[in-house]
Amino acid sequence: MMVGVVFPPIAGIMLVDYYLLRTHRALLDATRQEGTLPDSTATPFMNVIALFSCGVAAVSGYVITAGIPALNAIAISGALYWLLSHLKQIIVKRVS
């Protein structure tokens, strides 16, 4: 049961990051033209927002009894990741 709610949030975060936020889209497009993968120094080592969203979604998927736990976890992780990433962008713009 735990495996069914721990791993699906990762997919939700990946889908939101790639299709909605497009955080590394320019880097991926440039390296696709060269036929290589992005350099590890060009991408962040750890995304705290993604880890937090994944943790909250895994716990929520386990605790919420309505619906399908894996789909609940995917939806919660994607929505939370999108929301927190947008809030981070707004805060960064206001500070700078």
DSSP file (Angstrom, degrees, kcal/mol; ACC not computed):
  #  RESIDUE AA STRUCTURE BP1 BP2  ACC     N-H-->O    O-->H-N    N-H-->O    O-->H-N    TCO  KAPPA ALPHA  PHI   PSI    X-CA   Y-CA   Z-CA
    1    1 A M              0   0    0      0, 0.0     4,-0.5     0, 0.0     3,-0.2   0.000 360.0 360.0 360.0 -41.1    0.0    0.0    0.0
    2    2 A M    >>  +     0   0    0      1,-0.2     4,-1.5     2,-0.2     3,-1.2   0.878 360.0  55.7 -65.9 -36.5    2.8    2.5    0.9
    3    3 A V  H 3> S+     0   0    0      1,-0.3     4,-1.5     2,-0.2    -1,-0.2   0.855 101.0  60.7 -63.3 -33.0    4.5    1.9   -2.5
    4    4 A G  H 34 S+     0   0    0     -3,-0.2    -1,-0.3     1,-0.2    -2,-0.2   0.639 115.3  31.6 -70.3 -14.7    1.3    2.9   -4.2
    5    5 A V  H <4 S+     0   0    0     -3,-1.2    -1,-0.2    -4,-0.5    -2,-0.2   0.500 113.7  59.1-117.9  -8.8    1.3    6.3   -2.6
    6    6 A V  H  < S+     0   0    0     -4,-1.5     4,-0.3    -5,-0.1    -3,-0.2   0.885 110.4  36.8 -87.1 -41.6    5.0    7.1   -2.3
    7    7 A F  S >X S+     0   0    0     -4,-1.5     3,-1.2    -5,-0.2     4,-0.8   0.836 102.6  67.6 -85.3 -33.3    6.1    6.8   -6.0
    8    8 A P  H >> S+     0   0    0      0, 0.0     4,-1.7     0, 0.0     3,-0.6   0.841  90.5  63.9 -58.3 -34.5    3.1    8.4   -7.9
    9    9 A P  H 3> S+     0   0    0      0, 0.0     4,-2.2     0, 0.0     5,-0.2   0.826  95.2  61.4 -59.4 -27.8    3.7   11.9   -6.5
   10   10 A I  H <> S+     0   0    0     -3,-1.2     4,-2.3    -4,-0.3     5,-0.2   0.910 103.3  49.5 -62.6 -40.8    7.0   11.9   -8.3
   11   11 A A  H <X S+     0   0    0     -4,-0.8     4,-2.5    -3,-0.6    -1,-0.2   0.896 108.5  53.0 -64.6 -40.5    5.2   11.5  -11.6
   12   12 A G  H  X S+     0   0    0     -4,-1.7     4,-2.1     1,-0.2    -2,-0.2   0.903 111.0  46.3 -61.7 -41.3    2.8   14.4  -10.7
   13   13 A I  H  X S+     0   0    0     -4,-2.2     4,-2.6     2,-0.2     5,-0.2   0.906 112.3  50.4 -67.7 -42.4    5.7   16.7  -10.0
   14   14 A M  H  X S+     0   0    0     -4,-2.3     4,-2.4     2,-0.2     5,-0.3   0.907 111.1  49.0 -63.8 -41.2    7.6   15.7  -13.2
   15   15 A L  H  X>S+     0   0    0     -4,-2.5     4,-2.6     2,-0.2     5,-0.6   0.930 114.0  44.8 -64.7 -45.8    4.5   16.3  -15.3
   16   16 A V  I  X>S+     0   0    0     -4,-2.1     5,-2.7    -5,-0.2     4,-1.5   0.914 114.7  48.9 -65.0 -42.5    3.8   19.7  -13.9
   17   17 A D  I  <>S+     0   0    0     -4,-2.6     5,-1.6     3,-0.2     6,-0.9   0.907 119.1  37.4 -64.9 -41.6    7.4   20.8  -14.1
   18   18 A Y  I  <5S+     0   0    0     -4,-2.4    -2,-0.2    -5,-0.2    -3,-0.2   0.924 128.8  27.3 -79.7 -44.4    7.8   19.7  -17.7
   19   19 A Y  I  <5S+     0   0    0     -4,-2.6    -3,-0.2    -5,-0.3    -2,-0.2   0.824 132.4  23.7 -92.8 -32.5    4.5   20.6  -19.2
   20   20 A L  I  <<S+     0   0    0     -4,-1.5    -3,-0.2    -5,-0.6    -4,-0.1   0.886 130.4  29.5-101.0 -51.7    3.2   23.5  -17.1
   21   21 A L  I   <S-     0   0    0     -5,-2.7    -4,-0.2     4,-0.0    -3,-0.2   0.863  75.1-164.3 -80.8 -35.9    6.1   25.3  -15.5
   22   22 A R    > < +     0   0    0     -5,-1.6     3,-0.9    -6,-0.4     4,-0.3   0.905  21.1 166.0  52.3  48.8    8.7   24.5  -18.1
   23   23 A T  T 3  S+     0   0    0     -6,-0.9     3,-0.1     1,-0.2     4,-0.1   0.838  75.8  22.9 -66.6 -34.9   11.5   25.4  -15.7
   24   24 A H  T 3> S+     0   0    0     -7,-0.2     4,-2.5     1,-0.1    -1,-0.2   0.030  86.1 119.4-118.9  26.2   14.4   23.9  -17.7
   25   25 A R  H <> S+     0   0    0     -3,-0.9     4,-2.6     1,-0.2     5,-0.2   0.900  75.4  49.4 -62.2 -43.8   12.7   24.0  -21.2
   26   26 A A  H  > S+     0   0    0     -4,-0.3     4,-2.2     1,-0.2    -1,-0.2   0.909 112.9  47.9 -63.8 -41.4   15.3   26.2  -22.8
   27   27 A L  H  > S+     0   0    0      2,-0.2     4,-2.2     1,-0.2    -2,-0.2   0.910 112.9  48.0 -65.1 -42.6   18.2   24.1  -21.5
   28   28 A L  H  X S+     0   0    0     -4,-2.5     4,-1.8     1,-0.2    -2,-0.2   0.894 111.7  50.0 -66.1 -39.8   16.5   20.9  -22.6
   29   29 A D  H  X S+     0   0    0     -4,-2.6     4,-1.5    -5,-0.2    -1,-0.2   0.900 111.1  49.4 -64.8 -40.1   15.9   22.3  -26.1
   30   30 A A  H  X S+     0   0    0     -4,-2.2     4,-1.1     1,-0.2    -2,-0.2   0.915 113.6  44.5 -66.5 -42.8   19.5   23.5  -26.5
   31   31 A T  H  X>S+     0   0    0     -4,-2.2     5,-2.2     1,-0.2     4,-1.2   0.791 106.9  60.6 -74.4 -25.3   20.9   20.2  -25.4
   32   32 A R  H  <5S+     0   0    0     -4,-1.8     3,-0.2     1,-0.2    -1,-0.2   0.895 102.4  52.7 -64.8 -38.8   18.5   18.3  -27.6
   33   33 A Q  H  <5S+     0   0    0     -4,-1.5    -1,-0.2     1,-0.2    -2,-0.2   0.856 112.7  44.5 -63.2 -34.7   19.9   20.1  -30.6
   34   34 A E  H  <5S-     0   0    0     -4,-1.1    -1,-0.2     2,-0.1    -2,-0.2   0.645 110.1-124.1 -83.5 -15.7   23.4   19.0  -29.6
   35   35 A G  T  <5S+     0   0    0     -4,-1.2     2,-0.2     1,-0.3    -3,-0.2   0.766  73.6 108.1  77.2  26.6   22.3   15.4  -28.9
   36   36 A T  S   <S-     0   0    0     -5,-2.2    -1,-0.3     3,-0.0    -2,-0.1  -0.754  70.9-105.4-125.9 172.8   23.6   15.5  -25.3
   37   37 A L        -     0   0    0     -2,-0.2     3,-0.1     1,-0.1    -9,-0.0  -0.673  49.6 -87.8 -93.1 155.4   22.2   15.7  -21.8
   38   38 A P        -     0   0    0      0, 0.0    -1,-0.1     0, 0.0     2,-0.1  -0.302  47.9-103.0 -61.8 147.2   22.3   18.9  -19.7
   39   39 A D    >>  -     0   0    0      1,-0.1     3,-1.3    -3,-0.1     4,-0.6  -0.424  25.3-123.9 -67.7 144.3   25.5   19.5  -17.7
   40   40 A S  T 34 S+     0   0    0      1,-0.3     3,-0.4     2,-0.2    -1,-0.1   0.750 110.0  59.5 -65.9 -23.0   25.0   18.7  -14.0
   41   41 A T  T 34 S+     0   0    0      1,-0.2    -1,-0.3     3,-0.0     4,-0.1   0.699  99.1  58.4 -77.3 -17.7   26.2   22.2  -13.1
   42   42 A A  T <4 S+     0   0    0     -3,-1.3    -1,-0.2     2,-0.1    -2,-0.2   0.622 102.8  59.4 -85.9 -13.7   23.3   23.8  -15.1
   43   43 A T  S  < S-     0   0    0     -4,-0.6     2,-0.0    -3,-0.4   -19,-0.0  -0.861  94.9 -99.7-115.4 151.0   20.6   22.1  -13.2
   44   44 A P        -     0   0    0      0, 0.0     3,-0.1     0, 0.0    -2,-0.1  -0.351  20.4-137.8 -69.3 148.7   19.9   22.4   -9.4
   45   45 A F  S    S+     0   0    0      1,-0.3     2,-0.3    -4,-0.1    -4,-0.0   0.903  85.5   9.3 -70.5 -42.6   21.1   19.6   -7.2
   46   46 A M        -     0   0    0     -3,-0.0     2,-0.7     4,-0.0    -1,-0.3  -1.000  60.2-149.0-144.2 138.8   17.9   19.5   -5.1
   47   47 A N     >  -     0   0    0     -2,-0.3     4,-2.1     1,-0.2     5,-0.2  -0.907  10.4-170.9-109.1 104.1   14.5   21.0   -5.4
   48   48 A V  H  > S+     0   0    0     -2,-0.7     4,-2.6     1,-0.2     5,-0.2   0.864  85.6  55.5 -64.5 -37.7   13.1   21.6   -1.9
   49   49 A I  H  > S+     0   0    0      1,-0.2     4,-2.5     2,-0.2    -1,-0.2   0.901 108.5  48.5 -62.4 -40.7    9.7   22.5   -3.2
   50   50 A A  H  > S+     0   0    0      2,-0.2     4,-2.4     1,-0.2    -2,-0.2   0.911 111.9  48.7 -66.3 -42.3    9.5   19.2   -5.1
   51   51 A L  H  X S+     0   0    0     -4,-2.1     4,-2.2     2,-0.2    -2,-0.2   0.913 113.2  47.3 -63.9 -42.4   10.6   17.2   -2.0
   52   52 A F  H  X S+     0   0    0     -4,-2.6     4,-2.6     2,-0.2     5,-0.2   0.927 113.0  48.4 -63.7 -45.4    8.1   18.9    0.2
   53   53 A S  H  X S+     0   0    0     -4,-2.5     4,-2.3     1,-0.2    -2,-0.2   0.889 111.5  50.5 -62.6 -40.1    5.2   18.5   -2.3
   54   54 A C  H  X S+     0   0    0     -4,-2.4     4,-2.2     2,-0.2    -1,-0.2   0.909 111.7  47.6 -65.1 -42.9    6.1   14.8   -2.7
   55   55 A G  H  X S+     0   0    0     -4,-2.2     4,-2.1     2,-0.2     5,-0.2   0.926 113.4  46.5 -64.7 -45.7    6.1   14.2    1.0
   56   56 A V  H  X S+     0   0    0     -4,-2.6     4,-2.6     1,-0.2    -2,-0.2   0.908 114.1  48.9 -63.5 -41.7    2.8   16.0    1.6
   57   57 A A  H  X S+     0   0    0     -4,-2.3     4,-2.9    -5,-0.2    -1,-0.2   0.877 109.5  51.6 -68.1 -37.7    1.2   14.1   -1.3
   58   58 A A  H  X S+     0   0    0     -4,-2.2     4,-1.5     2,-0.2    -1,-0.2   0.927 113.6  43.8 -65.2 -44.1    2.4   10.7   -0.1
   59   59 A V  H  X S+     0   0    0     -4,-2.1     4,-2.3     2,-0.2    -2,-0.2   0.920 115.3  49.1 -65.9 -42.8    1.0   11.3    3.4
   60   60 A S  H  X S+     0   0    0     -4,-2.6     4,-3.0     1,-0.2    -2,-0.2   0.907 108.9  52.6 -63.8 -42.0   -2.2   12.7    1.9
   61   61 A G  H  < S+     0   0    0     -4,-2.9    -1,-0.2     1,-0.2    -2,-0.2   0.837 113.1  45.2 -62.3 -32.4   -2.6    9.8   -0.4
   62   62 A Y  H  < S+     0   0    0     -4,-1.5    -2,-0.2    -5,-0.2    -1,-0.2   0.863 119.1  40.3 -77.2 -37.5   -2.2    7.4    2.5
   63   63 A V  H  < S+     0   0    0     -4,-2.3     2,-0.3    -5,-0.1    -2,-0.2   0.884  95.7  82.9 -82.8 -40.5   -4.5    9.2    4.8
   64   64 A I     <  -     0   0    0     -4,-3.0     8,-0.1    -5,-0.2     0, 0.0  -0.505  55.3-172.6 -70.9 125.7   -7.3   10.2    2.4
   65   65 A T        +     0   0    0     -2,-0.3     2,-0.3     3,-0.0    -1,-0.2   0.620  55.1  92.7 -95.9 -14.4   -9.7    7.3    2.0
   66   66 A A  S    S-     0   0    0      2,-0.1     6,-0.1     3,-0.0     2,-0.1  -0.621  88.6  -6.7 -82.1 137.4  -11.9    8.7   -0.7
   67   67 A G  S    S-     0   0    0     -2,-0.3     3,-0.1     4,-0.0     0, 0.0  -0.309 110.9 -31.5  82.3-164.5  -11.0    7.9   -4.3
   68   68 A I     >  -     0   0    0      1,-0.1     4,-2.6    -2,-0.1     3,-0.2  -0.850  53.2-144.1 -96.3 120.3   -7.9    6.1   -5.6
   69   69 A P  H  > S+     0   0    0      0, 0.0     4,-2.3     0, 0.0     5,-0.2   0.851  97.1  50.7 -56.4 -40.2   -4.9    6.8   -3.3
   70   70 A A  H  > S+     0   0    0      2,-0.2     4,-2.1     1,-0.2     5,-0.1   0.915 113.2  45.3 -66.3 -41.7   -2.3    6.8   -6.2
   71   71 A L  H  > S+     0   0    0     -3,-0.2     4,-2.5     2,-0.2     5,-0.2   0.876 111.4  53.1 -69.5 -36.5   -4.3    9.3   -8.2
   72   72 A N  H  X S+     0   0    0     -4,-2.6     4,-2.6     1,-0.2     5,-0.2   0.925 109.8  48.9 -60.2 -43.7   -5.0   11.4   -5.2
   73   73 A A  H  X S+     0   0    0     -4,-2.3     4,-2.3    -5,-0.2     5,-0.2   0.890 111.2  49.2 -65.5 -39.8   -1.3   11.6   -4.5
   74   74 A I  H  X S+     0   0    0     -4,-2.1     4,-2.3     2,-0.2     5,-0.2   0.939 114.0  45.6 -63.4 -47.1   -0.5   12.5   -8.1
   75   75 A A  H  X S+     0   0    0     -4,-2.5     4,-2.4     1,-0.2     5,-0.2   0.912 114.7  47.0 -64.5 -43.2   -3.1   15.3   -8.1
   76   76 A I  H  X S+     0   0    0     -4,-2.6     4,-2.6    -5,-0.2     5,-0.3   0.913 113.2  48.2 -66.9 -42.4   -2.1   16.7   -4.7
   77   77 A S  H  X S+     0   0    0     -4,-2.3     4,-2.5    -5,-0.2     5,-0.2   0.923 113.9  46.6 -66.0 -42.5    1.7   16.7   -5.6
   78   78 A G  H  X S+     0   0    0     -4,-2.3     4,-2.3    -5,-0.2    -2,-0.2   0.930 115.5  44.8 -64.4 -45.6    1.1   18.4   -8.9
   79   79 A A  H  X S+     0   0    0     -4,-2.4     4,-2.5    -5,-0.2    -2,-0.2   0.921 116.1  45.8 -65.7 -44.2   -1.2   21.0   -7.6
   80   80 A L  H  X S+     0   0    0     -4,-2.6     4,-2.7    -5,-0.2     5,-0.3   0.905 113.3  49.6 -66.6 -41.1    1.0   21.8   -4.5
   81   81 A Y  H  X S+     0   0    0     -4,-2.5     4,-2.2    -5,-0.3    -2,-0.2   0.916 112.5  47.7 -63.5 -43.1    4.2   21.9   -6.6
   82   82 A W  H  X S+     0   0    0     -4,-2.3     4,-2.1    -5,-0.2    -2,-0.2   0.933 114.2  46.9 -62.5 -46.4    2.6   24.2   -9.1
   83   83 A L  H  X S+     0   0    0     -4,-2.5     4,-2.3     1,-0.2    -2,-0.2   0.937 114.7  44.7 -62.8 -49.0    1.3   26.5   -6.4
   84   84 A L  H  X S+     0   0    0     -4,-2.7     4,-2.2     1,-0.2    -1,-0.2   0.855 111.8  53.1 -67.2 -34.4    4.5   26.7   -4.4
   85   85 A S  H  X S+     0   0    0     -4,-2.2     4,-2.1    -5,-0.3    -1,-0.2   0.902 110.3  47.6 -67.1 -39.8    6.6   27.2   -7.5
   86   86 A H  H  X S+     0   0    0     -4,-2.1     4,-2.2     2,-0.2    -2,-0.2   0.907 111.0  50.9 -66.9 -40.7    4.4   30.1   -8.5
   87   87 A L  H  X S+     0   0    0     -4,-2.3     4,-2.4     1,-0.2    -2,-0.2   0.898 109.0  52.1 -62.1 -39.2    4.6   31.6   -5.0
   88   88 A K  H  X S+     0   0    0     -4,-2.2     4,-2.6     1,-0.2    -1,-0.2   0.916 108.9  50.0 -62.6 -43.0    8.4   31.3   -5.1
   89   89 A Q  H  X S+     0   0    0     -4,-2.1     4,-2.1     2,-0.2    -2,-0.2   0.897 111.3  49.0 -62.7 -40.3    8.5   33.1   -8.5
   90   90 A I  H  X S+     0   0    0     -4,-2.2     4,-2.0     2,-0.2    -2,-0.2   0.919 112.8  47.2 -65.3 -43.8    6.3   36.0   -7.1
   91   91 A I  H  X S+     0   0    0     -4,-2.4     4,-2.1     1,-0.2    -2,-0.2   0.909 111.2  50.9 -65.3 -42.1    8.5   36.3   -4.0
   92   92 A V  H  X S+     0   0    0     -4,-2.6     4,-2.1     1,-0.2    -1,-0.2   0.900 110.4  50.0 -62.9 -40.4   11.7   36.3   -6.0
   93   93 A K  H  < S+     0   0    0     -4,-2.1    -1,-0.2     1,-0.2    -2,-0.2   0.885 111.7  48.1 -65.9 -38.3   10.4   39.1   -8.3
   94   94 A R  H  < S+     0   0    0     -4,-2.0    -1,-0.2     1,-0.2    -2,-0.2   0.857 112.4  48.3 -70.3 -35.4    9.3   41.2   -5.3
   95   95 A V  H  <        0   0    0     -4,-2.1    -2,-0.2     1,-0.2    -1,-0.2   0.892 360.0 360.0 -73.5 -38.9   12.7   40.8   -3.5
   96   96 A S     <        0   0    0     -4,-2.1    -1,-0.2    -5,-0.2    -2,-0.2   0.474 360.0 360.0 -89.4 360.0   14.8   41.7   -6.6
